[in-house]
Amino acid sequence: MLLEPIIGWDLGGAHVKSASLGVDGAMQHVIQRPCPLWRGIAQLRTTVRSMVEDMQIGEAAHAVTMTGELTDIFNDRARGVRELLDIMQQQFTDTPLLVYAGPAGFVTLDIAVRDPEQVASANWLAAATLVAARQLEGLYIDVGSTTTDMVVFSGGRVDTRGYTDHQRLAYDELIYTGVVRTPVMAVTDRVAFSGAWVSLMAEQFATMADVYRLTQDLPQYADLLPSPDGGGKTEAASARRLARMLGRDANSADGEQWERVAEYIAECQLTRLRIACETNLSRGVVGPQAPLVGAGVGRFLVRALATRLQRPFVDFGTFFPPEPVPGGATIADCAPAVAVALLASNYLRGHESRTSIKS
């Protein structure tokens, strides 16, 4: 049993996610909030404070992982790591703060500040490490609002070829595509419409949130940031934005035509992800029946990939008891925050055990 609750934090560039464990190790809260860091570091301070207030936990230990250091308000990633951690230190001055440093495990704030490269964008490894401990083998895929992580695991360990963002991009272990914030123009440059292939405008008139709203796949709570035009988040508004990508107005065609356009764009994104799956599975690390383990708000795509590849699908949430937790998001939506909380709890239990033995 833990001496105090623990809260895991995943500090992203567009969202902050948190997960809290009680002293009995049971999940208490899972929360996701928008936090557009590109508008300034103060966004993080305000968001974290509001999330802590909502959890109403009191004293707790805190474990941090991140990807927000990549945000372009920072001159480089090292400075981003340090500034994000500085905000967290200011928020939790009187409580333990553990920082996830990938292969190095949990480190103190001082060590993290001295070696920020270990800390930068390590959230995927926390989640994949937890999955590898609970599933014999497979391909872990977290499809989020902005990016997709793909990690092969086998025999209780993660088997990745890259660690930094650059390395993982080269090996198709990080694919910069997601189901909410990704601009449609980043997925395909043309669509079939009225018997012709129409080139799309290279403008961020519409995002994949609009596409999946029209295909009715996007969870209603998943799109937390303003739409590209600041307009509504209805099917009609999404059709209007998507039509603009083709240089048209939505009322120039019926709803079914815009739905077909959305379905084609969705298929283009799924094809890109399938190529990445084939790349990772072709290494031969896992067997032909190894499952795809899906996480993130876009894990409906992982389920579709599993069907295409004729492999089992395992939802990240099935590794946990089915009791609902307050906060709006689900356990599988916030996998890295959940994972870093659980990994930190194991770390602290081991530390408490060693301390007890020494005393």
N, C-alpha and C positions, 0 to 999 in steps of 0.2 A: 504494500500500500504506500502511496506517495504521502509525503508530509504535508504537501499543499497542492492545489490544482495547478495545472500547467496549460498554457495557451501557446499554440503553434501559430506563427505568422508567416504568410507568403506575400511579400511586398512586390507587387507587379507595377508595370508602368501605367496601366490603365485601371487596375482593380487591386484592392487589398482583400485577402482572404484570411480568415482565422478559424481555429478549431480549439475548443477547450475540453480538457479531460478533468474529471473530478478526482479526488484522492483515491477513489475505488477503481480508477482506470476507465470508467464509463464515459462515453462521449456526451458532453452537455450542450455545446453550442457549435454550430457551423454557420459562419456568416461571410457573405461577400458584399463588398461595397465598391461603387465606382470611386476612382481616385486618379484623375488625369494629371499625372506628375508633370507633364510638359507645361502645365500652367503655373508651376512653382512648387518648391519643396514644402511650403506651408500646407499644401493639400494633404500631405501625408499626416502631418501633425493633427489636423482637424479630423480626418477620417479615423485614425487610430483612437483618438479620444472618444469619439462617438461610439465606436464599436465596444470599447471597454465599458462605457456607461451602460450600453444595452445588455452586456453579459452579466453585470452586477455580481461579479465574483469576489471582489475584494483582493486580498493578497494572493499572489500566484507567481509561479516561475514562468518565464517566457523563453520561447525558442524561435529563432528567426531564420528564414531563408528568403531568397529574393531573385527577381529578374529586373527590377526597376532601375538598376544602376545603368542600364543601357539607354535610358531616356536622354534625349539630346539637350536637356538643360545642364547636364554635366559635361565638363571638358573631356573626361575620359571615364572608363568604367571604375578604375580604382577610386577616383574622387566620388563617384556615385555611391559605391559601397560605403565609404566612410561617412558621407552625408546622411545616407539612410540610417546607418547604425547610430549616428549622433542623435537623430530624431528619436529613435527608440530608447536610447539611453536617457534622454531628457524626460521621456514619458514615464519610464520605469526606473527611477533613480534608486529606489529602496528595495528592489526585488531582483532576484537572480536573472541574468540575461545570457542565454546560450546562443551561439551563432553556429549555424550549420556550414561546415567547410568541406563538404563532399567527402572524398576518401579520408580526410583527416578527422572526420567525425565532428563532434561539437567542441568548439574552442571558446575561450573567453573573448571579451570585447577587445582587449589589448592585442591579443594574437591576431584576431580577425583584421584589425586596422593595419597591422604590420604586413599581413599577407592577404590582401583583398582579392587576388586572382583565384584563390581557392573558394572564396565565398560567392563570387560573381556567378549568377545564373546557375546555381546548383540545385534549384528546387526539384527539377526532374529526377535527380539521383535519389533524393529522399523518398519520393513516391515509388520509384522503381525498386529501391532496396527493400522497402516494406513488402511490395508485391512478391519479390523473389523469395522472401522468407515465408510466404504463405501459399505459393503456387510452385509446383515442381519445375515447370518450364513454360515459356510462352513469349509473346511479343506484347509488351506493354505500350499502349497508345493513349496519349492524353490529347484530345482535340479541344482546345480552348477557344476563347474569343478571337485570338490573334495568331497563335502558333499551334503547331502540333509536335509533340515529342514521341519518338519511337525508340524503344529500348528492348533489346533482346536480353532474356535472362534464362538461366539454366542452373540446376544443381544448387539452388540457394544463393546464387550470386548474379550480379549484373554483368553482362558481357558486352560492354560498349567499346567502340573503337575511338570515339572522340570524347573530349571533356569540355573544352571551351566552345562557345557558340560557333566560332569559325570552323573548328574541327568537326563539330556535329553537323553543320550545314553541308560540309564536303561529303559526309558519309550518309546523308539522308536520315540522320537521327534527329535532326531539327528541321522541320519544314515550316517556312514562314507563311502559313495559311491557317485561317480559323473561320469559325462559323458566324462571327458577329462583325468584327471591325475590319476584316480584310476587304479592300476595295474590289469591286467586280472586275475592274480592268486588270487586276493582278492575277485573275484566274483564267481569263480567256480574252482574246482580242477580237473575236467575232462570234456572231450567233446566226442561226438560221431563222429567217423571218419573211413570211409572205413569198416563199419560193426563191429566196436569194440569201447569200451569205452577206450579212451586214457587219461592217467593222464597227467596233464600239469606240466611243469617245474616250480619250485618255484623260478623263476627269473623274474625281471622286463624287460623282452624283449619287451613286448607290453602293451599298456594301452587301456582304453575304448575309447580313441580318435581313435585308429586304428579300433576298432570294429565298431563304429558308422560312420567312414569314409567309411567302406565297406558296411554298410547297407544304406548309403547315407542319414543319418538323421542328422549328425553333421553340424551346420552352419559353413561355411568356416572360419569366423572370430573368432570362439570360441577357437581354439587351438593356443595359443599365446606363449607357452614355447617350448623349443626344444623337439624333440621326444626322446624316450629312447636310441636309438643308434645314435642320432644326425643326422639322415638321413632325407630324404624328407618326405613330407606330401601328397603323392599321394596314390591312391588306391593300386598301385603296391608295394609301400614301406610299406604300412600297412599290406598287405598280407604277405610280407617277414617277418615282425616282428611277426605276428601272427603265421606263420608256425613254426618259431623258438620255440615257446611255446610248440609245439608238437614234437620237435626234428627233424624237417624236413626243407627242403628248399621250397620256394614257387613254384618253377617250377616242384616239384614232384607231383603236382595235378593241376587240372584246376581251373580257377577263381571261378566257381560256388561252388566248394567244400569249398573254403575259405570263401565265402559269407555265406554258410550254417553254418560253424563254428561260424562266427560272429553273425549270427542271433540267434544261440543257446545261446551264451554268453550273448547277449542282453536280451534274455528272462529270463535268470537266474537273471540278475540285476532287471528286471521289477518284477519278482516274489518276490524278497527281498523287494522291495518297496511296493508291494501290501500287503504283510504280515504286514508291518508297518502301512499302511492305515487301514487295518482291525482292528489292535490293537487300533488305535486312534478312529475310528468310532464306535467300539464296546462299548465305554464308554456311548453312548446314549445322548451325549450333543447336537448333531445336528440331524435334521430330515432326512428321507430317500431320500429326493430330494435336500438336501444341496449340493452345487457344490464343486468341487475341483478347487481351485484358483491356477494357475500355474505361476511360475516365474523362472528366471535363464535360462542359455543357454541350459539346458536340460529339459525345460518344455514340449518338445514334448513327454517325458515320462509321464508327468502329464495328457496330453491329452489322451494317451493310457490307463492310469489307469482309467480315467473317463469313457472311453468306456467299459472297463472290469467290472467296478463297477456299470455301468448303472446310472451314475450321470452326471449332466451338467458340462461342463468345462468352466471356466472363465479365460481369460488371464489377468494377472496383468496390461498389457498395456492398456486394455480397460477402465481403470479408468481415463484415461488421454485423452486430445484432440489428434486427429490423426496426428497433424503436425509433420513432421520429425524433429529430432534434430541432429546437426552435432556431430561427434565423433566416429562413427563406430558401437558402441554397441547400443542396444535398451533400452528403459525405463524398460522393463520387465527383461532384462538381469542383470540390476544393481539395483534391487528393494531396497535393504537396503540403498544404497546411495541416491536414489530418495526419499525414505521415510524419512530419517533423515534430508534431506534438507527441505521437506515440514513440518515435525513436528517442526523443528527449526523455520521455518517462522511463524508458528502459535504461537510458544512460544514468539518470538520477537514482533509480533503484539500485543499480550496480554501485554507484558512488556511495549511497547510504549504507549499503551492505559492507563495502570495504571499510568505511569509517567505523561501523559498529564492530567489525572484527578487530580493528586496530585498538579501539578503546577497551 
